[in-house]
Amino acid sequence: MTHDARRSPPGPRGHWLLGNLPERRADPLGFFTRIREQYGDVVRYRMGPLQLYQLSHPDDVKRVLVDNARNYQKTRLMQRLRPILGNGLLLSEGDFWMRQRRLAQPAFHRERLAGLATAITGLVGSALQRWEPLADSSQPFDLAAELTRLTLAITGRVLFSADLSEAVDEAGHAVTTALEESNRRVLASVPLPLSLPLAGHRRLKSAIRVLDRLVFELIGQRREGSHRAEDLLSLLMETRDADTGEGMSDAQLRDEVMTLVLAGHETTANALAWTFYLLQQHPEVEARLAHEVFSVLGDRVPGFADLPRLRYTARVFDEALRLYPPAWLISRTALADDVLGGYTIPKGSIVVPLPYVLHRNPAFWEQPESFDPDRFLPERSAARPRFAYLPFGGGQRQCIGNGLALMEGQLVLAMVAQRFRFRLVPGHRVEPQALVTLRPRYGLRVTANRVTMPPDAPGQSTVLGTEG
């Protein structure tokens, strides 16, 4: 510990009993942004009896997630998600987490992603067909809900070789309920036992029952089947403990499947919803995106080999993830004293690296509130610290599916740009809802307009003149 470390960073005083919990509940994004602006990159605040330390500087975040990661573990607040996520990758720790991560990692290797692109574009194509009558009739629809349907179908297909189309509405409603009720438990000063017959508890348990039924049916069908699918579920089911030779129980499989289904579709759906929201607000970016797509693809379906040439498309998605990172908050508990930003962080404290605030730190992002995909050009990114941008977390616990999410985002954006432009329904209110993930609180009510390939587009040529 450095000798000049100060005892405690500055921060808002808050209520004598509740601390800053009322502000955190009422407007979390506004509260966290304001305290960074007022107090700096390390801010102390209180949620009831808990002391928390908000981190908004890349150096401090890197120390927590990489350099001194052994000193930090998932918080008790995050453990309140255990009724829905169990001991899956998001919440497990230590050797057990390392084993599960090692078993799951091959399913997300680049070579495997290349083989998944066709399955993804097929499902995107089905969604576009479903939207065509809505475009022809100018009928408004909730694009956020449609994207959730799409990403759930993609997650089921690419990770578990499952067709979830018939269950998508039921599952989507259960996911929304589970996230909302779990978020209330995370923010509760004292979470009450789920055994108490409260309305919120009944809703949460009902949602978990729905999701459990779907997941256990998936596992049961695979155990009964005679074929071996090349997917994540097969990898997990076929693994054997090195010491005992035993495979994973259905309960263990359930926790991993539940975690990956929720993480794999909820976050990507939200990221895409925010991307389309930003595009309709910035027609010049939307037009440039379409020009690149038509220049590279014409009207053919993109494949994995096309992704390196859809560079502006990738930057659009990167910039949307900067402004609206679905995983907008990270939290860890310090196992021993540490020093962050020159301040002493006592053992047992909760540190909160905040991608949403970090991505708006003007020391690392010029005009941080503007939507500027070109800020991710190599020449503009070279001097930026690696941990100034954390849409998928960082360190050894970085999201295992980040490569899949980025590929999925590029493919969806390119295929939509070939067919539709979305416009918000006049008067529809759009604001972020900071639950476990960052989602549009009231959905995204839009109308869709069909587009056709511009006459000057070079069809299926490989012209790359849109880059720059």
Disulfide bonds with the S-S distance in Angstrom:
none
